[in-house]
């Protein structure tokens, strides 16, 4: 089989206009695919220089393939199965700043450079006071970026049109705000001056974003079939779902420079990304948290099985569309469309998402993902949401341990939570279990027994699950 390079395959070349910190699966399956689409459909005419953010990384492997790789998108699109393979050709080269620091700094001297994107993991956006301007390079990502920005400022004498649009993709809320804060700390620590600070504040933009695409990564189980189709040796094939969403908190002027909408992509430029963050946490993560124990205790193992089951599928619909959706403040039609896209993602036939992995740390997850919706629903409707409340009873029951058939149930959470549940279940008194769990302020930062009717509701569901089983209990609320 032929090597994958620009001699053996047809690939386009574009001017270098984007610096990308990170060479991992997510960026290659998400941002780089988006840029590839904009080049094809919106005449974006841009290539990406990848910068390896840590000393040991994958840019050598990327360069060995002339920065080419295949993306395998799989999933359901409006009910139709899609399984596509595309050659992504938007990366021009990869740099390791730890061995190519001069080349890295020269990126700042390119007048056409306009964008910075990153995914350096949640821990990447952090201020390290040990970093120095003279380091080659600074250890932290914000330190490296500040070095680059300062060199650009000096190269172009503070020209206002030579600022950069900085678009982080790290999975933390207000990622842009946190990154900007770190850069400002380095400006102060390194005494880079008021003029540079003013240029950074006015000529550059650092934007908060929300990214959403499931990227399983290298498709070990199907790699032979993929290589047979593409007929080249590709060590960097990446697999992802079809769904994608990129919400960027930025002015409309950025949308003109970054024309994702003209390429038909699900990239939104909005005044605030918070409603979309809340939507994702509430309508994607929230249902995951409650469907997992309910489905598992009903004898099902994967998200897809639970969503497609006649009984538990109705439970998921109830939790999402009747309860959680009504607690959000975006337009109802927009929320319903997003909810339907989530259900389609749950039904992806190419992904086996085992719910036992979702149930890791279920109590903290319920606190952040479902409890706010439970309270808002109660406030707006005057009653507790049945599916969310049953979901919490399901978590409490799952943490009892024991067996499901021949399989041992092994909850995985903070030791204090595990110990508390073990002691409470020893009482064999569901009322005591409900009261004890809801009153554990170290879990909830409050006493949930004070939520009107919640203790009685949880007690009733726990009793029903013990007597009738989960499946029959679910039937009682749908």
N, C-alpha and C positions, 0 to 999 in steps of 0.2 A: 504493500500500500504506500502511496506517495506521501512525502512529508507535507505538512500544511505550511505554506509560505506564499508570498506574493508572486513567485514565479510559477507555481503550480496551480493557482486558482485566480480567478478574475476578482480583483478587489479595487475599490476606489481610494483615492487619496485626497485629503482636504487640508486647508490651512489650519495650523495649530491655534485654537482659540479657547481651549478649556484645559485647566489643570485639575487633575483628579487625585485626591489623596485616598488611596486604597485600591487594591487590585482584586479583591475577593469576589465571591460568587454574587453577592447581592448587587453591588454596583454594576457588574458586567451584565447581569440579567435585568437590571432596572434602568439606571441612568444611561448606560451606554446603548441599550436597546432603544431608549427614547430618542437619544441623539441620532442614532442610525435611522429611525423613522423620520425625524425632521430633515435629515439630509436627503432622504429619498422623496419625501412628499412636500416639503416646505422650503426647499432650496436654502437650508441652514448653512451648508458649506463649512462645516467645522469638524476638526478632529480633536482628539483628547490625548494629552500627555499624562500618563499615569505615574504618580510618585508613590513609592513604597514608604508607608508611614513609620514602619519599624525596621530594625536592622535586618532581621531575617524575614524574607517574604517571597513573593512569587514573580517578581518582574523578570528574572532571568528566564523562567519558563515561558513567560509571555513573549519576551523578545525572541526566544528560540523559534516561535511560530509567527514571527513578523507581526505580533500582536493581533493575530486573527484567532477566532474561535467560533464555535457553533452554539446557538441557543435553541433548546428544545422546549417549546411552550405546549403545555397540555392542560386540558380542562373542558368545561362546558361553556359554550357561548350561545345564550338564549336557547338552551336545551340541546344544542348540537355539539357532538364531540369534536374537539380540535386537537391535533397532534402534529405540530409543525416544526421544521428544523430550518434555521436561517443562519447564514454566515454573517457575523458581525465584524465590520471592517473599520470602525471609527477610531480605534486607538492607533496613534502613529508610532509611539515608542514608550518604553517604561524606563524610569530612572530610579536608582537607589541613591538617595542623598547622602548616605553614609559612606559611599565609595565614589560618588559623582557629585560632590557638593557644588563645584563650580558650574557644572552643567545645570544643576538644579537652580542655582541663583540666576543663570542666564535666562531662565523662563521669564523672569521679571522684566527683562530687557526687550521682549517681543512686543512691539506696539499693537499687534492684533489680538493679543491675549485679553480675554474679557470676563471669563467665568472661572470660579473655583467651586468644585463639588467635593464632598468627602463622606466617607463612612469608616471611621476609625474605631468603631465600637463605642458603647456607652461610656467606657472609661477613657476614651480618647480626648474628649473635650474636658480638659483639666489643666489647671495652672500649676506648673512646677517651678517654684522659686529658685531651684538650683540651675535652671537654664540660663545661659549667657548669650548675649548678642554675638560674641566671637565664636561660639560653638559651631562645629562644622559636621552635622547640623545640631540645632537645639533638639533635645530629646523629645519634648512634647509636641503634639501636632499644632496647638495654638502658637507655640514658640517658633516652629518652622515657618508657619504662615506669616507671623509678624516679621521674621527675617526677610521673607520674600517681599512683603508689602513695603517694608522700609527701603529695600533696594530699588523697588520700582518707583517709589516716591522720589528718591535721589536721582535715578536715571532720567526721569522725565521732568525734573525740576518742579514737582508738585502740580503737574498739569491736571486740570479737573476732569478731562476726558480720558485719563489713563487709570482711573479707579477700576476696581474689579467687583463684579457681583459674586458674593460668596453664599453658597447654598448648601448648608450641611444636611446630611441625611441620617445622622446618628439618631437612634431610637430613644431620645429623651425629650420630654415636653419642654418647649421653648429652647430648642437646640441652638437657634441663632442668637438668642439673647445670652445664653451661657457662653457661646464661643466669642461673641463680641466683648463680654466682660473679661474673659481671659486675655484677649488681645490688648485691651485697655490696661490691664494689670502689667503686661510686658512693656507697654509704652512708658508706663510710670517707672517700673523697675529698672529699665535700661536707659532712662533719661533721653528718650528719642525726640523730645521737644514738642512745643505747642503747635508748630506748623505742620508737623507730620500728623499729630493727633487730629488737627482740624481737617487735613486732607482725608484721613481715614473716615472721619465722621461724615463728611460731605460728599466726597467723590466715590466712596465705596458703600456698598449695601451688604448687610449681613442679615439673612432672612430666616425666620422660623418656618419649619416645614413638618409635614406629616407624610410618611411614605408607607405604602401598603402593597405588598406582593409577597406571596409565599414562594421561597426559593429553596427547594430541597438540595440543590447543588449538583455535584457530579453524579450522573445517573448510572451507578455501578451495575444495577440490575438489567439495564437495557443498552449498555454502551456498545456491545457488539453489533446489535441491529442498527444503531445510529451510525457507526463507522462504516458499516456495509452500505448504507444509503449515501453517505457523503463521499466515500471513496478516498479519504485522506486520513492521515494519522493525527488525531486531535486529542491532546492531553488535558484540554481545558474546556471541554463540553460542559455546559451548565443547563440545568433543568429548572423550569419555573412554571407557575400557574399562569393562565391567560390574564386573569384579573390584574389590573394595576391602577393605582391612584397616587398622585403626587399633589399635595396641597401646599402651596407656597404663599406665605403671608408677605405680600409685596405689592407695590403699586402696579397699575395696568401698564405703565411704561416698560416694565420688565417683560411683560407678555409680548410686546412688540419686538423686543430683542431676542426673545426665546419663544419662537412661534409654535409651541406644541399644539395649540388649538387648531392651527392650520393643517397639522398632520393627523387630525382626528384622535388625538391622545387624551387620556383622562388626567390632564394636568390643569389644576385650578389655581388662579391667582386671586387671592381673597384678602379682605381687610384684616381678618383674624382667623387663624387656623384652629382656635379653641373649639368652636362648634363641631368641626370635623374630627378633632381629637376625641371629643365627647361622644360623637356618633360612632366612631370605630370602637372605642372602649365599651360603649353601651350595647351596640348591635352586633358586634363580632365577638369581642372577648366576653361580654356579659352572658350571652346564650351558651358559649362554650363551657363556662363555669358551672351552670346549672344543669345543662343537658348531660354532662359527663357522669355525675353520680346517679342521676335518674336513669339514664340509659344503661349504665353498667349494672346497677342493681336490678334492672329489668332483663338482664341476660345478654346484653349487646356489648360489643367491644370497640367499634369504630364510630366516628362522627357520622360517616355516610350511612351506616346501618341504622343509627338512631333517627336520623332525619327522614329516612325512607320507610321506616316502620310505621304501620298503620296507627298505632297508639302513641308511641313516643314522638313520632313526627308531628302529631297534633299538639303535643306538649310544647315542642320547640316553636311551632307557629304561634301558640298562645303567649309564650314568654316573650317572643320577639315583637309580634305585630299588635297584640292586644295590650301588652304591659309595658315593655321597655320603650317601644317606639313612642308611646304617648307621653313619655317623660322628657323628650327632647324638644328643642325649640326651633329647629330648622323646618322649612316647608314640608308638609305631610307627604306630598307627592315625591319629593326628593328623598325623604327618609324611607318611604315604601320601596322605591326603586333600589336604594342601597341595600335594604333588607332582603329584597329578592336576589340581588347579586351575591349576598352573603350565603343565602340558602343554596344557591347554585355552586358556590365554592365549597360548601359543606358536602355537596353531592359529587364532587369531583371524582370520577371513577379511577383516576390515575394516582390518587393519593390515599394511602391507608393511614389515617390519623387516629392512633389508639388513644382512647380517653383516659387510660391510666396515666399517660404522660401529662395530660392536661390537669389531672387532679393533684399534681404536685403543689403543695402550699395552697390548698383550696380556700382556707379561711381568709388569709390576706387578699386573695384574689376576689372573693365574694365582697369583702369590705370595700375595695376600690371600684369593682366593676358593676356590682348588683345592688349593694346596699343604698347608694344614692338614689337609684331608680325606685327601689322599694319605698323609700321615704317620700319621694316626689309623687309617686302614684297614690300613696295613702293620703297625702295632702290634697291632691287634685280630685280624687275619686271618692274619698271618704271611706275607703275599705282597703284591706291589704291585698296585694297581687298574689293570686293563688299559685301560679307557676313558680314565681321567684321564691315564695315562702316554702313551697314543697322542695325546691332546689336546695335551699339551706337545710331543710330536714334531711334531704338525701346526703348532703355532705356530712352532717352529724352522724347519720347511720353508717356511712362508709367508714368513718373514723372509729367505729366500734370494732372494726377488724373482723376476725372470724373467717368464714369461707363462703365463696360463691361456687356452688357445686364442689368440684375437687380442687379449686384454685384458692390459695390463701390470699386474703385481702390484707395488703400491707400499706397503710397510709404513710405518707412522707411529708413531714412538716416540721416546724419548730418543736424541739423536744418538750417545751413547756405545754404546748397545745396537745401533743400526743399524750403526755402524762395526765393532763386535765381530763381529756375524754376517757382515758382508761379508768380513772377513778370514778368519774360520773356514771359510766356504764356498769360499773360493779354494783351500783345500787339497784339495778333492774327496775328503776322508777323513771319512766319517760318524762314525767313532770319535773323531777329533780334534774334530769339531763338537760332539758330545755332551759330551765331557769339558770342552771350552772353555766352553760355555754353562753347564753345571751348576757349573763352578768359578768363575763370575763373581760374586764376593762383593759387588760393587757393585750387582748386581741382587737377590740373595737374602739378603744379610747373613749368609751362611754358604756353605760348600762342599757343594753337593748331591751331589757324587761320593761323599760319605761315607754317603749313604742307601743301605743294603744293596740291591744289585742294580739300582739306578736307571740307572747309566751304561750297563750292558750292555743293559737293556731299551730305553732311548732309542736306543742305537746300532742295535739290531735293527730297531726301527720305522722309523728314518730310512732304513736300507738297503732295507727292504721298500717304503717309499713311493717311493724313487728307482727301484727295479726294476719294481715291479708297479703303482704308482699308489696313491692314497689309498683308492679304493673297494674294491679287492681286499684291501688291508691291513685295512680295517674288517671285511670279511667274515671275516677270519681270527680275529677276537676275539668275534664275536657268535654 
